Every structure is written in structure tokens, then in C-alpha cells.
Amino acid sequence: MPSPTLAEIPSLRALLADTLAGRPDATLAVVCLCAAWCGTCRDYRPGFEQVAAQHPQAVFRWVDIEDEADTLGDLDIDTFPTLVIGGRDGAPRFAGPVLPQPGQITRLLQSL
């Protein structure tokens, strides 16, 4: 039996729902899965936060995969940064690794 794709992992639906909880005005959740020990992630975070400020219609969340391992369940992230973008229906519209370039988030949001 083939492994589920990243978008098919149930814990991602729960992560999206949790991210959007308390923000009924938000249309999308943008979650970055990273690790504190990852230098690329540390360098990427200021740009991620800058893009978040430019998109108030979305909830942006930074998740350290080690600090929030219980939240992620069996999810195994090998490539950083990994983004998960989804809406209120809980279905990920994008889930996968991205180049550490904040402009990619904006392009992804425009394409969804």
C-alpha cells in the first residue's frame, strides 16, 4: 500500500483547523513546518513573518516540528521549510517543501 501524500495525512487537517480556530474572519491558514536547529528555517522566519503582515485574510503559524511533535502525530518532515496552506474545510490546498524565499508564499496564495 503506498504511503499517503503529505496532503492526505489526518494530522494536517487538525493542524489547519486549530490554526484557524478563533479567527472566523480568516479564509486561509498558512503553516510553516520547521525546526529550531535548522539554519535555513531561522533565516526564513523574518520573511515568513513579513509576508504574514501583508496578508491579514490568512492566519500564519510557525510550527517547530520538535516542540509540537504531539500536534503533528506521525507526520515526518524531511525538507525545510515545508508549507501547509488550507482553508476552513480542512483540506490542504498546498502541502510540501518550498524554497526558502518568502515571495513563494505570496505566489502560492495568489494561485489558490
C-alpha angles and dihedrals in degrees: 000000000000120000115257117258117249091259091055097058110113095217089065091061089052091047091052092047092048091048092052095044111115094019106087089164094060119098100189141028119216112194124184115203110205143137131242091229092056112099092198089056092050090051092046098050099079090053091047089053091047091053089047090058089053094054110053091164089071134061112230120202132183112210122191102210092214098046092046099034092130090057092053098048113191093349110134116199116194102166127055133244100031119177129204117192122182146146138233092286088070094236114129110237090190129014122167149080119303136191110266092255115119091210088071090067091057091048091049092050091049091051095052 
